Amino acid sequence: MHRGWELLLDLLVTLTAATVFGLLMERIRQSSVVGFIIAGVIVGPSVARLVQDPDTVTVIAELGVALLLFTIGLEFSLQRLIRLGRVATLGGLLQISLVTVVTGLVALAFGLDWRAALALGLVASLASTAVVLRLLKTNKALEGAHGKNSIGILLMQDVAVVPIVILLTTLGTSGERAAPLGETLIKASLLVGALALFVMLVLPRMLDTKTFARNREFAVLVAMATAVAATWGGHAAGLSPALGTFLAGLLLAESPFAHQMRADVNAFKTLFITLFFASIGMVLDLRFVGENLGIVLATLIPVMVGKAVLTALACRPFVASFVTCLAAGLVLSQIGEFSFVVAKVAQSGGLLSPFVFQLVIAVSVLSLIVTPYIVPRAVPWAKWVALRFFPKRALAVEERAMRPKRSGHVIVVGFGEAGEQSCMAISAAGHQVLVLDTDPRQVRRAEAQGFEAHLGDATQDATLDRLNYQDALCLVVSVPEPLVSAQIVGMAKSICPHVRVVARARHHVLAAEIQAGGADFIADEEALVGQSLGDLVSVCAAEWRQGQRNDFRDSSPLKSASE
């Protein structure tokens, strides 16, 4: 069989097993992520050996992590990082530094050299953006205080991965000599420069045309082509392929089309996540875990407890709430997907021995398996600990501070003529208006009129979730296309049935279809036009009668009307 078809068969086996075990975990009310990892362990070299070729395992692992890191980079926003403030920037840097130093000192105490100790510290400092984001979203905690702080620190960690990989690549000792720092920096700079030129100069001209505005498929193709090109570029530059893909996502995240790309690529994220976590399970050596179970557990528990405490300490100077700090520490206590990239770079450079590398993999996988059970309980456990240090009154104040701030706003989908008029009326009534449109020109027009506007597709639940739809006063659907309007209404009602939906219907015969989707109120244009015409006739009649009374000598209605 041709090598390409073998790889396709391996992917089929991996995805099928991941689907089966993911469904099984969901059925017993556990995270599907655990099922994906278990599926990778079972089909991989450790158990069934359905996928046992080392090259295939490596390709699947690199493909999974590269595609996943592209979506993570696409989620990154420099403005969002700045908006999160000191807890993200200073707190994130302090958390990385604390965990790296403490872990490195422990590694030195166990006899490792300083380069291996530094590599282990950097590996341990990174948490899982993919797992934490998904779990926080599932548990409706993204807008909570501990959720925001966790995301801020994760964003800082994601940014720090670039210099970490460059540093470890430079420190590598494999081969005759380590790669010179200048050469590594030049390659990294060329890769970033090429991607930046494309994203900043070429991409805006492509996506701002009418053709791209009408055909959303092109935006998806451009995003995926950029991801693949960046993966190849990272490999060609001698850096991690996943790092190149992540850089592409970071740069695309700063473009005005990032929101739309996130919504479009979101459909593929499940595939990326599945491949990534299944590939982690394939790398795990069960024989190693069985033979060294005591060492693995003796490493896992101190690492997770230590990370939780050190992360809480890093947050404390910038966050007044002890509960929030400790909850964020518990949420970030695992070792994440970037740690696999960093550990692989360190191992390839000869910084980590095979035993230490397998220990890192085992501890990382087990920490990811435990994380879905920790995140939903982070706040109650943090409160339980806080009760030993603070009175209940102080905790009540902290709990109020953890609630989302934005609520009672009105989301208007579509900023055409009707949408613009509705925004002005809603704003005049004293309500906060958020405009959502798929056309970047309409978004710029809404912003020019003083409205907060976002580029995105309202048929995607992630887009509405980003605008705090669950706490909105109502959703106004002013798009003229009836099929799109019905789709938006149906999706909106499926995710938040309690939020009122006001929809526009251009034709009376289509109003019933939109209402069947769940719209609470319908603005039927034909009925409204008919009513308006009738009202204007009433005005004309009143004026005509007034004219008759003023000129009783002329009894001709036709003449009065003509005058």
N, C-alpha and C positions, 0 to 999 in steps of 0.2 A: 504494500500500500504506500502511496506517495506520502511524504512527510507532512504535507499540508493537510491531507485528509485525516491523517492520524491525529494531528493537533485539533482538527474540527471535532473528531470523535471524542477526544479527551475533554474538550469544552462541553460537549453535549452531556457526557457522563457527569461532569462536575456540576453543571447547572441543574440537571435532573435530580441528583442527590441533594443538592442544596434546597431545591424546591420541596422535596419530600420531607427533609428534616426541619426545614423552616416552618412548614405547615404543622408538623408534629409539635414543635415547640409552641407555636401560637395556640394550638388546640389545648395544650396543658397550661396556657396562660403564662408562657415564658417568652423571652425575646427571641425573635427569629434569627438574630445575629448569632446566638449560641448554636442554633441549628445549622447555620452556614459553616461555622468553624468545625462542628462535629462531622458534617458531610465531607469537608476537606480531609479530616483525619481518617475517615473510613475509606474513601476512594484513593487516598494517597499511598505512598510507599510503606507506611507503618502498619496498615491493616489489610485491606482487600487488594491493594496494589493494582487497581484498575487504571490508575495513572501513576506509573512508577519510574518513567524515564526522567532522570534528573534535569535534562535540558527542558523537557516539557513543563515540569514543575516550576523551573526558573522562569520560563516564558510566561506561564499563567500568572505567577506571582508578580512579575514585573508589569505585565499588562494590567492586572487588577489594581495594583497600587498606583500606576500611572494614571489610569482613567479616573480613579477615585480622587486622586489629588488634584486633577484638573477641575472637577466639580467643586472641591473644597476651595481651591484658589479663586474660582469664579464667584463663590459666596463671599470672598473677602472684600472689604471696602475700607479704604484708607480713611474716608470721612467717618465711617462708623467707628473705626478704631479711635480716632481723635475725639469723637463724640462721647465715647465711653470713658474718656478722661484718664486720670492718673492711675486708676486701678488696672487699666489695660496696659498702658505703656510702662510706667514705673513699677507697678505691681507685677506685671508679667516678667519684666527683666529681673526683678528681685526674686521671683519664684524660681526662674531658671537658674539663677546664680546660687540660691540657697540649696536647691536639690543637687546641683552639680557639685558644689563644694562638699556637702555632707556625704554624698554617695562616693565621691572621689576619695575622701579621707578614709572611709570605711574600706574601700577597695585597696588603698595603700596599706592599711593595717593588715590585710590578708595577703600581702606580699606581691601585689601586681605593680608593674612599673607605672610611672606617672602618666604616660600616654594612654595606656589601657584604662587607668583609673579615670582620666579625663573623659575618655570615650564612654565608659559606663555611666559616669555622672550625667553627661549630655543625653544619653539614651534614656535614663530614668527621668529626666526633667520634662519630657514631652508627654502630653496626654493625648487622648483620641478625639479629634474634632468630629470625625464621622459618627462614632458611637454616641458621644455626648450630645451633639446636635439632634440626632434622631430621638434619643431618649427624652431630652428636655422638651422637644416638640410634642412627642407622644403624651407626656405627662403635663402638658399645658404650663410649662415652667420657663419658657424662653424669655418672657417678659418679667419674670420675677427678679428680685434683687440678686439672689444667688445665681440665677440663670444668666443675667446680663454680665455679672462679674466673671463667671466661668467662661462665657463666650469671649469676653475681652482678653482674658489671659490666653485662651486658645489662639486667638488671632495674633497675639504677640509671639507665641510659640511658633506659629506657622511662618511668620516673617523671619524668625531666628533660624529656621531650618537652613536657609540659604548660606549664611556665613558658617554654620555648624558643619555642613557637608564640605564646604571649601576648606575649612580648617582641618578636618579629619583626612580629607584627600591629600592635603599637604603633609600631614604628619605620618602618612602611610609609609611603611617600610618594606612592602613587597617589591620584588624586582631588584635591580642593581642599585637603584637610588630612588629616593622619594621625588615626586614631581615638584619642581621649583614653585614657590608660592607665586612668583610673577607670572609664570606660564599658566597656572591654574586660574589666576585672576583675569588674565587676558582672555582665555577661553570663555570664562563665565561672562565677562563684559561683552564679548562679541555676540554671545547667545542672547543676552538681555537686550543689547542694542538692536540686533536684527528683529527681535520680537517687538520691541518698542516702536521701531520705525514702521513696521507693518500695522500695529494696532493704532498708532497715533496719526499716521499719514494716509495709509492706503485704505484701511478698514472703514473710517468714517465716510470717505467718498463713495465707497461701494454701498454701504448700508443706508445712506441718506438719499438714494435715488428712489424714484417712484416704483420701479420694478421690485426692489427689495421690500419696500413698504407694503406692496400688495401680496408678495409671496414670502411668507415666513419661513418656508423651507430653506431658502438661501441662507438665512441667518444661522440655522442649525448646521448646514453644510460647512459654512465658513468657520464656525466654532469648532467643529470636529476636525476639520482639515488643519486648523491651527494647532489643536491638541496633538495630532499625529506628527505634524512637522516639528513641534517642540520636543516631543519624545525622541524622535530621531536626532534632533539637534543636540539634546543633552547627552545622548549616547556618543555621537560623533565628537563632541567636545571633551570626552573623557570624564564627564560628570555623570551623576545618576540620571537615567532617562526619566524617572518619576519627578526629579527636581526640575527638569526642563518643562515637563507638562504643567507642573505646579506654577512655574513662572509665567507660562502662557495664560493660565487661569487668572493669576494676579493682575496681569496687564489688561486682560479683557474685562476684569471686574471694574476697572476705572473708566471704561468707555461708556457713552450715554446709552448704549444698547445692552448693557449688562443685565438689566432686569428682564428684558425679553429673552435673552440667551439663557438665563437661569431657568425661566419658566419652560423653555423649549427643551433644554438639556435635562431638565428634572425627570422627564419620562425615562431617560436612560440611566438615571442614578441608581435605580434598583439593581440593574444589571451590573453596574460597576461595583456596588457594595457587595453583591453576592460573590462575584469573582474574587474580590479582594479578601474577604474573610474566609472563603473556601481555600484560597491559596495559602493563607496563614495556617490553616489546619493541615495542609499538605506538608508544610515545612516542619511542623512539629514532629519530633521523633518520640513515639510512645515508649519505645524501649529505653531511651535515655531517661524519660520521666519515671518509669517504673524502677529503674536501677538507682535513681538518685532522688526519689520522692521526698525523703527527709530534707535534703539540701534545697530542693525546689520550694517546698512549703516554708522552710526556715528563711528563705530569701523573699518569697512572695509577701508574707504577712508584714515583716518590717518595712518593706518597700512601700506597700499601700498605706500603712499607718503613718509612716514617716512622711510620705508625700502629702497626705491629708493635713498633717500638723504643719509642715513647712509652707504649704500653700496658704493655709489660714493665717500664719504669721506674716506672709508676704502681703496679704490683703489688709491686714489689721491697720497699718498706718494710714490707709486711704478709705477704709470703710468703718463706720462707727459701730455697726451691728456685729456682735460676736457670732450670733447665729448665722448670719449671711456669710461671714468669713469661713466658718467651719463647714457649712453646707457646700460652699464652693470647693473647699479642700476635699471633701468626700467625693464630690462629682468628678474631680480631676485626679483621683488617686490611682487610676490605672496607667499602664504604659501603652502609648497609642501607635497609630499606623506609621507616623513619621519615624518612630523609634526603630521600626524594621528597616527603613531606608538607611538611617544613621548606622544601625548595627551592621547592616550589609556592607556599607562603605568601610566601616572600621575593620570588619573581618577580611574584606578584600585587600585592605592595606596592611594586613598582618598585625593590627593592633589588638585583636581579640583572638584567643585560641579557640579551636573547635569546641572544647568543653564549655568555655565561658559563653561562646556564641549560642550554643544549644540551651544553656541555662537562661540566657536572656530571652530566647524565643519561648521557652516553656513558661517562664514567669509572665511574659507579656501576654501570651495566649490565655493563661489562667486568669490574669487580671481583667482581660476583656470579657471572659465568660462570667466573672463575678459582677462586673459593672452594672448590667441590667437589673440586678437585685439591690444595688446600692443607690443609684440615682433617684428612684421614686421615694426612697426613704431618707434621703439626705437631710431634708429640713426637720422631720420628726427626730431623727437621731441627733442632729445638731442642737435642737431644743432640749433634748434629754440631757445632753452634756452641759448646755448653758444653764439649766436649772440649778446645777451645782455651784454656779458662780454668780448668777444674777437673779434679782427678784422677778416675780411674774409680771409686775407692772412694766418693767423695762422691756421684757420680751413682747408684751402686747404692742408697745410702740414700734418695736422692730418689725413685727408681723405686718402692721399697717404700711410700713415703708416698703415692704416687699411686693405690694400689689401693683399692677400695671397702672400707669398714669394716664394714658390716652384712652378716652372713652367718650361716647356721646357724639362722635363725629359722623358725617355723612359722606359716603363714598359714591362718587358719580362716575360711571363708566361711559366713556365716549364724550369728547369735547367738540362735537359739531355745533351747529347753530342751536339746536334744542338743548344740548348739554350745557352750552355756554349760558343760555338764558336761565336754565334751572340753577346753575351754580350761583349766578348773581342773585337770584331770588332767595336761595337757601342761605347765602352769606348775609344778605340784608336782614334775614330773620334772626341772625345772631348765632348760626351754627357753623362749626368748623367744617370746611369742605376739603376733601381729598379727591383729586382728579386722577383717573386711570385711563390710559389710552395706548393703543398699539402703534400709533403713528408718532414718531419723534417730533414732527413739525407741530402737531396739535399739543403735545406736551410743552414745547417751548412757548407756544401761544398762550397756554393756560398760565404758565409761570410768569409771562410778561404781564398778565393781568392781575398778578398777585396771589394766585392760588397755588397751594402745594400740589404738585403734579408728579406722577410716576409713570414710567414707561413699562408696560406689562400687559399680559393677557389675562383677562378676568375669568376665562374658562379654566384656568389652572388654580387649584385650591391654594398652592403655595404663594401665589401672587396676592390673593386676598388675605391670607394669613399674615403676610408681611405688613399689611396695613391695619392690623388689629381688628379684623372684621368681626370677630366674636364679641367685641365691645362697642361696635358701631351703633348709632341710632337707627340707621337704615341704609339700604343700598339702592341707588337710583341707576337703572339701566336705560340709557338714552341712545344706544346704538340703533341705527335704522334697520339693520338686517334682522328679520324675524327669527330665522333659525339660530343665529348667534345669540340673540336675546333670550330665546327659550333655553338654549344650552347654559348660558350664564345663570339664569334664574334657577334652573334645576340643580346645578352644581352648588350654588350659594345656599339653597335651602337644604341640601343634603348634608352640608358640613355645619351649618348653624341655623336650625329651623326657627329659633326664637327671634332672629333679626328680620325686621320688616323689609320687604323688597317692593320697590315701586318701579314698574317697567313701562316702556313705551311700545305701542303697537301702531304701525303705520296704516294698517287696514283692519277693518272691523272683523273680517272673517278669520284673521290670525290672532285676534285678541284672546279667543278661547284657548288656543294652543299654548300661548304664553302663560295664561292663567292656570292651565293644567299643570304647568311646570312648578307651580307653587307661588306665583306672584301674589302679593297681598292686595296691591292696587294696580290698576291698568289705566294708563293715559291713552285712550282710544282716539287716534288722530281724526278719523272720519267722524266719530261722534262729537268730538270737541269742535271740529270745523263746522259741522251741522248746527251745533248749539250756538256757536259764534255767529254764524250767518243768520240764524233766527233772532238772536239778540240785536244784531245790526238792523234787521228789518223792523223790529220793535222800535228802535231809535228813529228810523225813518218815518214810521207811522206816527210817532209822537210829534216829530217836527212838522209832518204834513198837517196833522190836526191843529197844531198851534198856528200854522200859516193860514188855515181856513178861518180861524177865529179872528185873526188880525185883518183879513181881507174878505169880509162877508159879502162884498159885492160881486166877487168872482166865485161862482159855484162850480167851475169846471175842475174836476180833480186832475185831469191830464195837464191842464195848463199850470196848476199849482205845482204838480210834480216836476214839470219841465223847468219851471222857474227855480 
